[in-house]
Every structure is written in C-alpha cells, then in structure tokens.
Amino acid sequence: MKIIYWSDFNCPYSYIGNTRLKKAIDELNLDIEMEMKAFELEPEESDEIATPMKNHFARKHGIPEFQAIDELEEIDEIGRQEGLNYDYSNSKITSSRNAHRLVKLASSKNDDELVENISEKLFKAFLCERKTLSDEKVLIEIGTSEGLDEKEIKEMIESNKYQVEVQIDEEDAALNGVNAVPFYFVEHGDETLVIPGALTTEGFKNALKDLISGNIEDKLE
C-alpha cells in the first residue's frame, strides 16, 4: 500500500491529519509507503515579512480579530488533543516555499526516514514552537540536526534549486483536483482511495480497512 498526499507546513490540519493517519497505520500494524507532495496553502506570503497569525487569519476570513483569536485557540485545542503542543495562535506566518525545498533536498538523499524526520520538525517548528519557516537559521538548524550539510542547505536557499520540483507537485495537485490540504490518495492494488481532509483516527482506520477488504464504497460517511 502507498499513500501519496499533499500537505503544507503552514496548515495546522495537515499536521493533525498526518498524526491521526500515522496512529491509524500503527494501530492496524500496516506497512505503508508514504510520499509527501508540496502544496503552498498561502503562496502569497512573503519570505521576509512574518505576519502575526491573528492578523492573517482575520484578514483571510474577513472576521474581527477577537473572533480570529477564538477560532485559532480552538484549532490549538484540536492539536493538543492529538498530543501536539500547538501554539498556532501565537505563530507568525511566512512563505513555506523554502521549507518544501528543504524536504526536496532531503528526498534527494533517498532516505525516507530523513524526509519524515525533517517534515515532522518543520511542522513542529511553526505550529508548536512559533518559529518562522522562511528563517534561514531555522531551516539550517532543522536540516543539520538530521545530518544534512549546512553548506548544501545554504546553497539551496540562495539559489533556485528544487523550485521546479515544488512547482511540479503543485501542478500535479491542480491536475488531481487538490485545492486544499491535507489531501490523501491511498493506493492498494488496482484501487485508489481519495481522502480529502483530516479524518479522525478511527475514520482513517475504517477507510484503510475497507480498502484492504475491497469494500471501499461509502467509507468516508
């Protein structure tokens, strides 16, 4: 079985969805290959200006700031219920492009565990630790902590390296009808199960069991 999914480090539900999915996989004791594809949820965000999340959220959804704060705190609580120390409310959002490029650099090493560990640390950095994803120091710290070469990371950031790979992922998303994240394609034999959004852990378990058993109709109800 293989899961191809689109995700973004700026998206709190991407981290929540991935956490729930991995719990479901572990509880079912499944051996699944996973491939993450890049999706920039906020492509208009700057590399240089970090916008407080409450301001960004209020502007994006056209709501008062006090309402944005309440809704952000609700998202934080959902994350905490999954064992994630969310502090999304107090984060500052920037472009996630270089974070995705860092993952592509890791992917070039043909080490799935390396890719998984760096992706996990990027989610945690933004959503739990209030670090900005466009900060070169943050990217270098995360990359080198998993064994990537600091010079190679700097060269990537200062060049256009892996820009094409990220763009191809985003074009693939459009071709496959992916316009929000998280979004999962689960392949098993000749069957493909499409899961848009972050199901509950139990929902993921039921979907995977139905796919394995051959009973994939109505699995998302």
C-alpha atoms as a printed R data frame, in Angstrom:
    type eleno elety resid chain resno       x      y       z
1   ATOM     1    CA   MET     A     1   0.000  0.000   0.000
2   ATOM     2    CA   LYS     A     2   1.181  3.513  -0.788
3   ATOM     3    CA   ILE     A     3  -0.138  6.883   0.332
4   ATOM     4    CA   ILE     A     4   0.595  9.952  -1.764
5   ATOM     5    CA   TYR     A     5  -0.515 13.108  -0.029
6   ATOM     6    CA   TRP     A     6  -0.347 16.874  -0.418
7   ATOM     7    CA   SER     A     7   0.456 18.850   2.693
8   ATOM     8    CA   ASP     A     8   1.739 22.233   3.822
9   ATOM     9    CA   PHE     A     9   3.750 23.194   6.891
10  ATOM    10    CA   ASN     A    10   1.646 26.342   7.260
11  ATOM    11    CA   CYS     A    11  -1.512 24.222   7.603
12  ATOM    12    CA   PRO     A    12  -2.471 23.140  11.139
13  ATOM    13    CA   TYR     A    13  -4.827 20.473   9.822
14  ATOM    14    CA   SER     A    14  -2.064 18.912   7.732
15  ATOM    15    CA   TYR     A    15  -0.088 18.108  10.888
16  ATOM    16    CA   ILE     A    16  -3.230 16.950  12.687
17  ATOM    17    CA   GLY     A    17  -4.267 14.776   9.742
18  ATOM    18    CA   ASN     A    18  -0.830 13.221   9.380
19  ATOM    19    CA   THR     A    19  -0.683 12.497  13.112
20  ATOM    20    CA   ARG     A    20  -4.066 10.782  13.051
21  ATOM    21    CA   LEU     A    21  -3.203  8.816   9.919
22  ATOM    22    CA   LYS     A    22   0.046  7.549  11.417
23  ATOM    23    CA   LYS     A    23  -1.817  6.479  14.563
24  ATOM    24    CA   ALA     A    24  -4.275  4.560  12.397
25  ATOM    25    CA   ILE     A    25  -1.450  2.894  10.466
26  ATOM    26    CA   ASP     A    26   0.315  1.914  13.699
27  ATOM    27    CA   GLU     A    27  -2.871  0.573  15.302
28  ATOM    28    CA   LEU     A    28  -3.571 -1.545  12.217
29  ATOM    29    CA   ASN     A    29   0.074 -2.647  12.069
30  ATOM    30    CA   LEU     A    30   0.306 -1.800   8.372
31  ATOM    31    CA   ASP     A    31   3.432 -1.429   6.270
32  ATOM    32    CA   ILE     A    32   2.729  1.619   4.121
33  ATOM    33    CA   GLU     A    33   4.976  3.704   1.896
34  ATOM    34    CA   MET     A    34   4.214  7.409   2.213
35  ATOM    35    CA   GLU     A    35   5.129 10.197  -0.199
36  ATOM    36    CA   MET     A    36   4.511 13.836   0.634
37  ATOM    37    CA   LYS     A    37   3.974 16.362  -2.125
38  ATOM    38    CA   ALA     A    38   4.340 20.108  -1.712
39  ATOM    39    CA   PHE     A    39   1.334 22.418  -1.539
40  ATOM    40    CA   GLU     A    40   1.628 26.084  -0.583
41  ATOM    41    CA   LEU     A    41  -1.564 26.960   1.246
42  ATOM    42    CA   GLU     A    42  -0.524 30.613   1.466
43  ATOM    43    CA   PRO     A    43   1.551 31.203  -1.701
44  ATOM    44    CA   GLU     A    44   1.186 34.959  -1.400
45  ATOM    45    CA   GLU     A    45   3.044 35.108   1.910
46  ATOM    46    CA   SER     A    46   6.463 36.768   1.993
47  ATOM    47    CA   ASP     A    47   9.851 35.275   2.825
48  ATOM    48    CA   GLU     A    48  10.827 38.495   4.570
49  ATOM    49    CA   ILE     A    49   7.742 39.667   6.467
50  ATOM    50    CA   ALA     A    50   6.292 37.484   9.219
51  ATOM    51    CA   THR     A    51   2.624 38.299   9.808
52  ATOM    52    CA   PRO     A    52   1.054 37.574  13.223
53  ATOM    53    CA   MET     A    53  -1.380 34.714  12.753
54  ATOM    54    CA   LYS     A    54  -4.308 36.513  14.380
55  ATOM    55    CA   ASN     A    55  -3.955 39.355  11.846
56  ATOM    56    CA   HIS     A    56  -3.527 36.998   8.905
57  ATOM    57    CA   PHE     A    57  -6.450 34.785   9.956
58  ATOM    58    CA   ALA     A    58  -8.798 37.716  10.495
59  ATOM    59    CA   ARG     A    59  -7.926 39.245   7.124
60  ATOM    60    CA   LYS     A    60  -8.126 35.951   5.253
61  ATOM    61    CA   HIS     A    61 -11.542 35.010   6.626
62  ATOM    62    CA   GLY     A    62 -12.972 38.515   6.827
63  ATOM    63    CA   ILE     A    63 -13.683 38.352  10.552
64  ATOM    64    CA   PRO     A    64 -12.878 40.585  13.544
65  ATOM    65    CA   GLU     A    65  -9.589 39.938  15.290
66  ATOM    66    CA   PHE     A    66 -11.282 38.821  18.525
67  ATOM    67    CA   GLN     A    67 -13.165 36.158  16.579
68  ATOM    68    CA   ALA     A    68  -9.965 35.089  14.839
69  ATOM    69    CA   ILE     A    69  -8.286 34.646  18.229
70  ATOM    70    CA   ASP     A    70 -11.139 32.425  19.444
71  ATOM    71    CA   GLU     A    71 -11.036 30.259  16.304
72  ATOM    72    CA   LEU     A    72  -7.266 29.938  16.444
73  ATOM    73    CA   GLU     A    73  -7.459 28.817  20.058
74  ATOM    74    CA   GLU     A    74  -9.997 26.167  19.013
75  ATOM    75    CA   ILE     A    75  -7.506 24.866  16.427
76  ATOM    76    CA   ASP     A    76  -4.794 24.828  19.092
77  ATOM    77    CA   GLU     A    77  -7.035 22.702  21.304
78  ATOM    78    CA   ILE     A    78  -7.691 20.207  18.489
79  ATOM    79    CA   GLY     A    79  -3.943 19.847  18.029
80  ATOM    80    CA   ARG     A    80  -3.362 19.369  21.747
81  ATOM    81    CA   GLN     A    81  -5.981 16.637  21.836
82  ATOM    82    CA   GLU     A    82  -3.781 14.766  19.344
83  ATOM    83    CA   GLY     A    83  -0.753 15.124  21.611
84  ATOM    84    CA   LEU     A    84   0.683 18.084  19.696
85  ATOM    85    CA   ASN     A    85   1.805 21.094  21.725
86  ATOM    86    CA   TYR     A    86   0.114 23.585  19.418
87  ATOM    87    CA   ASP     A    87   0.741 27.320  19.727
88  ATOM    88    CA   TYR     A    88  -0.606 28.206  16.285
89  ATOM    89    CA   SER     A    89  -2.448 31.208  17.751
90  ATOM    90    CA   ASN     A    90   0.818 32.960  18.522
91  ATOM    91    CA   SER     A    91   2.752 31.992  15.405
92  ATOM    92    CA   LYS     A    92   3.837 34.332  12.623
93  ATOM    93    CA   ILE     A    93   3.238 33.165   9.082
94  ATOM    94    CA   THR     A    94   5.670 33.432   6.174
95  ATOM    95    CA   SER     A    95   6.120 31.613   2.876
96  ATOM    96    CA   SER     A    96   6.567 27.836   3.194
97  ATOM    97    CA   ARG     A    97   8.348 27.519  -0.172
98  ATOM    98    CA   ASN     A    98  11.855 27.114   1.254
99  ATOM    99    CA   ALA     A    99  10.616 24.585   3.803
100 ATOM   100    CA   HIS     A   100   9.250 22.475   0.959
101 ATOM   101    CA   ARG     A   101  12.536 22.901  -0.904
102 ATOM   102    CA   LEU     A   102  14.384 21.635   2.187
103 ATOM   103    CA   VAL     A   103  12.237 18.496   2.085
104 ATOM   104    CA   LYS     A   104  13.084 18.063  -1.596
105 ATOM   105    CA   LEU     A   105  16.762 18.326  -0.689
106 ATOM   106    CA   ALA     A   106  16.233 15.610   1.915
107 ATOM   107    CA   SER     A   107  14.356 13.499  -0.656
108 ATOM   108    CA   SER     A   108  17.388 13.629  -2.936
109 ATOM   109    CA   LYS     A   109  19.261 11.521  -0.353
110 ATOM   110    CA   ASN     A   110  16.859  8.580  -0.912
111 ATOM   111    CA   ASP     A   111  16.279  8.210   2.814
112 ATOM   112    CA   ASP     A   112  12.599  8.009   3.784
113 ATOM   113    CA   GLU     A   113  13.337  8.355   7.490
114 ATOM   114    CA   LEU     A   114  15.321 11.542   6.850
115 ATOM   115    CA   VAL     A   115  12.429 13.047   4.894
116 ATOM   116    CA   GLU     A   116   9.938 12.038   7.589
117 ATOM   117    CA   ASN     A   117  12.035 13.470  10.421
118 ATOM   118    CA   ILE     A   118  12.648 16.802   8.691
119 ATOM   119    CA   SER     A   119   8.978 17.141   7.758
120 ATOM   120    CA   GLU     A   120   7.972 16.451  11.362
121 ATOM   121    CA   LYS     A   121  10.405 19.085  12.658
122 ATOM   122    CA   LEU     A   122   9.169 21.684  10.160
123 ATOM   123    CA   PHE     A   123   5.570 21.193  11.285
124 ATOM   124    CA   LYS     A   124   6.605 21.362  14.917
125 ATOM   125    CA   ALA     A   125   8.770 24.453  14.406
126 ATOM   126    CA   PHE     A   126   5.929 26.552  13.020
127 ATOM   127    CA   LEU     A   127   2.863 25.138  14.740
128 ATOM   128    CA   CYS     A   128   4.306 24.415  18.181
129 ATOM   129    CA   GLU     A   129   7.460 26.484  18.611
130 ATOM   130    CA   ARG     A   130   6.467 29.771  16.904
131 ATOM   131    CA   LYS     A   131   9.419 29.667  14.521
132 ATOM   132    CA   THR     A   132   9.157 31.184  11.049
133 ATOM   133    CA   LEU     A   133   9.552 28.796   8.148
134 ATOM   134    CA   SER     A   134  11.366 31.275   5.923
135 ATOM   135    CA   ASP     A   135  14.094 31.880   8.514
136 ATOM   136    CA   GLU     A   136  17.370 30.553   7.111
137 ATOM   137    CA   LYS     A   137  18.639 29.784  10.615
138 ATOM   138    CA   VAL     A   138  15.569 27.667  11.358
139 ATOM   139    CA   LEU     A   139  15.936 25.678   8.136
140 ATOM   140    CA   ILE     A   140  19.642 25.126   8.710
141 ATOM   141    CA   GLU     A   141  19.048 24.069  12.319
142 ATOM   142    CA   ILE     A   142  16.412 21.533  11.281
143 ATOM   143    CA   GLY     A   143  18.363 20.221   8.309
144 ATOM   144    CA   THR     A   144  21.697 19.838  10.091
145 ATOM   145    CA   SER     A   145  20.031 18.214  13.108
146 ATOM   146    CA   GLU     A   146  19.155 15.341  10.762
147 ATOM   147    CA   GLY     A   147  22.555 15.175   9.113
148 ATOM   148    CA   LEU     A   148  22.184 17.426   6.081
149 ATOM   149    CA   ASP     A   149  25.194 19.543   5.179
150 ATOM   150    CA   GLU     A   150  24.927 23.195   6.231
151 ATOM   151    CA   LYS     A   151  26.697 24.426   3.115
152 ATOM   152    CA   GLU     A   152  24.322 22.473   0.899
153 ATOM   153    CA   ILE     A   153  21.289 23.932   2.682
154 ATOM   154    CA   LYS     A   154  22.636 27.484   2.317
155 ATOM   155    CA   GLU     A   155  23.330 26.935  -1.376
156 ATOM   156    CA   MET     A   156  19.769 25.674  -1.847
157 ATOM   157    CA   ILE     A   157  18.239 28.667  -0.085
158 ATOM   158    CA   GLU     A   158  20.338 31.154  -2.057
159 ATOM   159    CA   SER     A   159  19.569 29.504  -5.408
160 ATOM   160    CA   ASN     A   160  16.533 28.219  -7.285
161 ATOM   161    CA   LYS     A   161  17.391 24.608  -6.546
162 ATOM   162    CA   TYR     A   162  14.322 22.379  -6.087
163 ATOM   163    CA   GLN     A   163  11.959 25.186  -7.121
164 ATOM   164    CA   VAL     A   164  10.957 23.106 -10.149
165 ATOM   165    CA   GLU     A   165  10.245 20.037  -8.011
166 ATOM   166    CA   VAL     A   166   7.945 22.036  -5.738
167 ATOM   167    CA   GLN     A   167   6.204 23.584  -8.738
168 ATOM   168    CA   ILE     A   168   5.653 20.160 -10.308
169 ATOM   169    CA   ASP     A   169   3.989 18.941  -7.094
170 ATOM   170    CA   GLU     A   170   1.677 21.946  -7.133
171 ATOM   171    CA   GLU     A   171   0.819 21.428 -10.794
172 ATOM   172    CA   ASP     A   172   0.075 17.780 -10.030
173 ATOM   173    CA   ALA     A   173  -2.235 18.948  -7.256
174 ATOM   174    CA   ALA     A   174  -4.215 21.063  -9.695
175 ATOM   175    CA   LEU     A   175  -4.425 18.188 -12.196
176 ATOM   176    CA   ASN     A   176  -5.739 15.877  -9.478
177 ATOM   177    CA   GLY     A   177  -8.334 18.307  -8.151
178 ATOM   178    CA   VAL     A   178  -6.437 19.081  -4.975
179 ATOM   179    CA   ASN     A   179  -7.253 22.630  -3.891
180 ATOM   180    CA   ALA     A   180  -6.856 22.296  -0.126
181 ATOM   181    CA   VAL     A   181  -4.752 20.278   2.277
182 ATOM   182    CA   PRO     A   182  -4.338 17.740   3.659
183 ATOM   183    CA   PHE     A   183  -5.380 15.538   0.740
184 ATOM   184    CA   TYR     A   184  -4.586 11.827   0.525
185 ATOM   185    CA   PHE     A   185  -4.526  9.264  -2.285
186 ATOM   186    CA   VAL     A   186  -4.266  5.739  -0.887
187 ATOM   187    CA   GLU     A   187  -3.205  3.131  -3.459
188 ATOM   188    CA   HIS     A   188  -3.783 -0.575  -2.857
189 ATOM   189    CA   GLY     A   189  -3.531 -2.939  -5.789
190 ATOM   190    CA   ASP     A   190  -5.695 -1.543  -8.566
191 ATOM   191    CA   GLU     A   191  -7.789  0.576  -6.186
192 ATOM   192    CA   THR     A   192  -7.221  4.176  -5.156
193 ATOM   193    CA   LEU     A   193  -8.999  5.727  -2.211
194 ATOM   194    CA   VAL     A   194  -9.251  9.525  -2.132
195 ATOM   195    CA   ILE     A   195  -9.423 11.150   1.299
196 ATOM   196    CA   PRO     A   196  -9.844 14.939   1.284
197 ATOM   197    CA   GLY     A   197  -9.121 16.403   4.686
198 ATOM   198    CA   ALA     A   198  -8.115 15.263   8.156
199 ATOM   199    CA   LEU     A   199 -10.331 12.370   9.220
200 ATOM   200    CA   THR     A   200 -10.368 11.186  12.805
201 ATOM   201    CA   THR     A   201  -8.002  8.353  13.659
202 ATOM   202    CA   GLU     A   202 -10.966  5.987  13.670
203 ATOM   203    CA   GLY     A   203 -12.104  7.362  10.317
204 ATOM   204    CA   PHE     A   204  -8.683  6.691   8.811
205 ATOM   205    CA   LYS     A   205  -8.682  3.185  10.287
206 ATOM   206    CA   ASN     A   206 -12.088  2.380   8.832
207 ATOM   207    CA   ALA     A   207 -11.105  3.748   5.422
208 ATOM   208    CA   LEU     A   208  -7.898  1.718   5.326
209 ATOM   209    CA   LYS     A   209  -9.643 -1.453   6.488
210 ATOM   210    CA   ASP     A   210 -12.362 -1.004   3.864
211 ATOM   211    CA   LEU     A   211  -9.770 -0.517   1.151
212 ATOM   212    CA   ILE     A   212  -7.853 -3.621   2.196
213 ATOM   213    CA   SER     A   213 -11.041 -5.700   2.361
214 ATOM   214    CA   GLY     A   214 -12.214 -4.461  -1.038
215 ATOM   215    CA   ASN     A   215 -15.229 -2.685   0.414
216 ATOM   216    CA   ILE     A   216 -14.361  0.913  -0.399
217 ATOM   217    CA   GLU     A   217 -17.819  2.348  -1.070
218 ATOM   218    CA   ASP     A   218 -19.241  4.820   1.443
219 ATOM   219    CA   LYS     A   219 -16.077  4.606   3.511
220 ATOM   220    CA   LEU     A   220 -15.975  8.318   4.265
221 ATOM   221    CA   GLU     A   221 -19.509  8.541   5.613
